[in-house]
Amino acid sequence: MNIGFDINEANIPQRVGVNQVAFNIFQHLVKHISEEDKLYALGKDRPLPDMPVGNEKLIYEIFGSKKAWVLTSLTKRLWLGKPKIDVIFSPSHYTPLFTPTKTVIYLMDMSFERFGTEYFTDYDINQLKKWTPLSVKKAKKVLTISEFSKNEIVKLYHTPPEKIEVVYPAFDKDVYHGKVPKTKIVSVKKKYGISGSYLLYWGTLQPRKNITRLIDAFAKLDKPQLKLVICGKKGWLYDQILEQSKSLGIDNRVIFTGFAPNDDLPALIKGSRAFVLPSLYEGFGMPVVEAQAVGTPIVVSRVSSLPEVAGESAIYIEDPMSVDSIKESLEKVLALSISERLKLIKEGKENTKRFDWDISAQKILNILKTV
């Protein structure tokens, strides 16, 4: 059987969110592909050095115009190219709409439907709102990352529940674990100009992550020596986030690191008092699991998929729209005794055992072969 994989989301240098998921699924599908099958990695750019090396079971095909690649180049390959692809897997909202090949898509979340142009650019909204329902309708099977996201797809697009399968993402166990040397923590803190005690947010800087309210809540804490470290690359509509600490007069206590590589993140997590994710909406919330795997308490919003992902092993922000509610949760995590903190960390590590890339990749492979 010939399986096609659209690698464009995976094949980028600074991976966050959907890119991390696509990259890890690709890596683990390569591991589990059977002798009688072949995986065709289809893309518009040459594979980056950290992508799996091609072999007799993994064949890269790089082709076509970079503009409208799915609609034009990929569609043409599936109709006319050799060998024939039996099923195409797209870990994104975009799949060929006019093709003889059966398609399977993997959707992250429906935040663009819930928030619109308040939190997304006009271009992104138009693309996502146009393509996603068409891709869902075209696909033989729709995969998504949580039961919450599955319910969203059912409600928004009136999709039969049996057409949708939940496949949890996971984390890199070689990167995110508790054995982080103290020397590494010290060097990483020095690299990013962090001194003393700090709370940590990491993820893309975009409005639905609710970072401006987090900064407001942090400013209200009676902890003048405490720092807030905000780690992640700029997303969209991020200017207000960058200006917020200046307008509050606490810019000397709020540190923006920009994008941090995987080599630095575990040390940033391990060195923090807590990881904080005050999001208004998450399809899954991968940093939650990564923080728990490293061994730090987490503070997350009690909304969307986050209770499903974190379970009982988190301190919850009951109302992420309320600055006071965020402040109360921050105060709660900062007031933990040593035994309470260790208990929460232990529960978090136990929670991470539910998420494994090998299990998820094998489930996807079985679905592709069934389709």
N, C-alpha and C positions, 0 to 999 in steps of 0.2 A: 504494500500500500504506500502511496506517495502523499505525504502530509506537507502542506505549505504553511509557512509561518511568516507573517508580516513582521519583520524585525525592526521597523523604523522607530518604534517607541523605545525599544531596548538599546538601540545602537546610537546612543548619545552620551557625551562625556559626563555631564553633571546630572546624575539620575536622582529624581525625587518622585514619590508617589507612583503614578502609573508606569513611569520608566523603570523604577526598581522592580515592580511586580513583573513587567514584561521581561526584563533581563533575567530575573531569577527563574521564572517559568521556562524560559528558553533554555537556560543552562541545565535545568533538571530534566526537561523533556529529552535533551540530547543524551543524558545519562541513561534514561529509561527506554529509549527507542529500541525496538526488538530487531533481530537479525534480518527478518523478512520485510522490514519497513525502511523507508528512507524519509529523511526530514529535509525539505527544501527551504532554506532561509532566503526569503525574498525581500529585497530592499533597494533603496535608491542611493545609498552611500556605502563605500567599502567598510567592512567590519572593523571596529576598533580593536586595539591589541588585546583587550581583556575579554573579547567575545570568544566562545568556544572555537577551537581549531577545526577546520573542515576535514572530513575524512570520507570513507566510502558510504557511511550512513548519513552524514551531514554535508549537504551540498549548498554552497552559497551561490545565489544568482543576483548580481547587482546590475540594474538596467533602468533605462527610461529617463524621462524628464522628471525633475524634482517637483515641478509644479503640477498639481492635481494628479499625483502619481497613482493613487488608488483608482480614480475614475478612468484614467487613460492607460498608463503603462501596465499596471497590474492586471487590469481587466483584459487588455490585449494578450498578455502572457497566458492567462487562464483559458482564453479561447483558442489561441493559435500556437502557443509554445509547446515544446516537447522536453521531457515526457509529460504526460497528462498528470495534473494534480487532482487527487481524489477528494480532498477536503482542505479548505483553507482556514487557518486559525488567525484571528485578528484580536490581539489584546488591547482593543481600543473601541471607540464609538464608530469607527469608520471601516466599512467593509465593502467590497465590490457589490454593486446593486444589480448589474446585468452580467451574469456569468453562468456557465454551465456547471461550475464547481459548487459543491455544498459548502456552506459557510458556518463557522462557529465564532461567536464574538465573546469577549470578556469585558464587562462594563464595571467601572469603579463606583461611581455614584451619580445621583441625579441632581446635584446641587444647582446646576445651571437652570433647571426647571423650577426649582423652589425659590431662587433668589433673583434671577434675571439680571438686568443691567445695573442693578444696585451694587452687585459684587463681581460682575464680569464685564469685559469689554464688549462692545456691540459686535465686533467681528467674531469673537469666540461664541457668543450667544447664538448668533445667526447660524454659524457652522454646526454647532452642537444640536440646536433645535431642529435644524433641517435634516441632518444625517442620522441622528440617533434613532428616531422612530422608524425610519426606513431600514436601517441596519437591523433593528430588532425584528421587524416584520420579515426581512429577507432571510435571516439566520435560521438554520435548522435547529440550533440550540443556542440559548443565551446563558452565559455563565456570569456570575457576579460574586462579590467578595463578602457579603453578609446577608443574613435573613432580612435585615432592615432594608438593604438595597433591593433585594428580591421583591419585597412588598411594595417598594416605591415603583418599580418597573411594572408590576401588575396593575397598580392604581393609575399610573400616569398613561400607560399605553394599552391598557385593557388586554395585557398579554396573558394567555393561559398559564397558570402557575406551573403546570407540568412541563412547559417548554423551558423553564428556568432552573438551573442548578447552582447551588451555592458551593463555591470552592474558596476556602479561606486562603489568603496569602499567609506568608510566614516571615521568618527573619533569618539572617545569616548567622548561624551558630558559631562559625569561626571568628566572626567579628564581634558580635554582641554577646558577651559573657561577663561574669563577675571578676575574672582574674586580670584586672587592670593594674599594672604596677604603679606604685605611688610616684615613682620618678616620671612616668608618662603623664600622670595627672599634673604634676608640677610644671613640666615642660609645655604642655598644651595650654595651661592657664597663662603661662608667661607669653606664649605665642600670640594669644588673643587679648592680652592686656587685662587679665582678670586677677583681682586680688581679693583675698578674704572669702566670705561665704556668699553663695549666690543661688538663685532659682534659675531654672533653665527652660526656655521654650525652643524647640527646633521644628522646622517644617518650612514650607514655602510662605513667603510674606504676602498674604492676600487677605481681603476683608473678612471672608467667612471664618478665618481662624480667630477673629475677635481679639487681635493683639492690642488694639487701642484701648479696649476696656481693661485688658490685663495690665497695661501700663498705668491706667488711671487707678486701678485697685492697688497696684504696687506702691504708687505714690502716697496712698493713704495709710500704708503700714507704718507703725512706729518702730522702724528698724533702720536707722540712718546708715548703718555700716553694711547693710545687705545690698547686694547687686542683683540686677535682673539681666540675664544674658539671653539675647534673642539671636538664634542661629538659623540661617537658611538663606536661600537665594531669593532675589526679588521676583515676585509674581506679577500680578496686575493690580492697579490702583493702590500702590504701596506708599505713595508720598506722604499721606497722612500718618501712617505708622512711623515713618522715619522722623517726622516733625513733632510727634506727640510728646516725647520726653523733653524736648527743648521748650515747648510751650508750658510744660509743668515745672520747669526749672530743675529737673532731675537728670539731665543728660549726662552728668558725670557718674551716675549710678546705673544707667542703662547702656549695655554694651551690645552693639550690632557686630557680629562676627563675619557676616556674609556667608556664602556657601562654605561648609566645612566638609572635608573628605571623610570617608568611612574610617580612616586611620585615626582621626582625631575625636570622632563622636563618642566612642565608649568612655574615653577619659573625661570628656566634658560632662557626660551623664553621671559617671561615678563620682566626680568631684562636686556635684551639685547637692543642695539640700533636698530638692525635689524637681521632677519634671512636671511642667504645667501645660495642659492643652485645653484652653477655654473655648474651643470651637463651637460655632453655631450649628455645624453640620459636618458629619464625617461618614463616608461610605464604609470605612473600616477604622483607620487611625493607626497605621503601622508604627509610628514612633512610640505609642503606648506600650506595645509588646516589646520593642527594642529596649526601652527604658527599664521595663521589668526584668528582662533577661540580664541586663548589666547589674541590676540590683540597686534601684533607687525608688523611693515612694513616688506615686503618680497622683496628680490632681487633674481630673478631667470633668467635662460637662456631662450632666445626666441628660443627654439628648441623642437622637439618631442611633447610630450603631454602637456608641461608646459603652453603654452598659452591657451590651452583648459581648463586646471584646474584652473589657476589663473585669466583668463579673463583680465579685465581692472584694476584689483586691485593689480598690482605689478609694481615694477621698474624692467625693463628688461635689461639683459646683451645681447646686440645685437650679439656679436660674442664670445662665451665662449672659443674658441681656442686662443683668443687674451688676453694677460695679461692686456694690456692697456684698452681694452673694459671692463674687469671686474673692473679695478681700477676706471674708469669713473662712473660706476654704483654704486660702493661703495661711491665715493665722492658725488654722487647725493643724496643718502639716508641720508648721514651724514649732508648734507646741508639743509635738509627739515626744514621749519619753524614749529612752534608748530601747527598752523592751518593746514598746508599741511600734517603733520604727522598724526594728528587726522582724517583728511579726508581719508587718505589712509587706516588707521586702520578700520574706519567705513565701507568703501567699501569692505575690506577684510572679515569682519564679515558677511556682507550681502552675499558675495560670498559663504560662507560655508553652507548656508541654502540649497544649491543644493545637499548636500551629507548627507545621512541618512541610517544607518545600517538596520533599520526596513524595509524601503522601498526596499533596495537592497536584503535583505533576503527573503522578500515576493516574489519579482520578481524571484529569484532563485528557490524558492519552487514551484511557478507556472510552471516554465520551466521544473523542474524535474517531476512534475505530468503529464505535457503534453507529455513529452518524454516517 
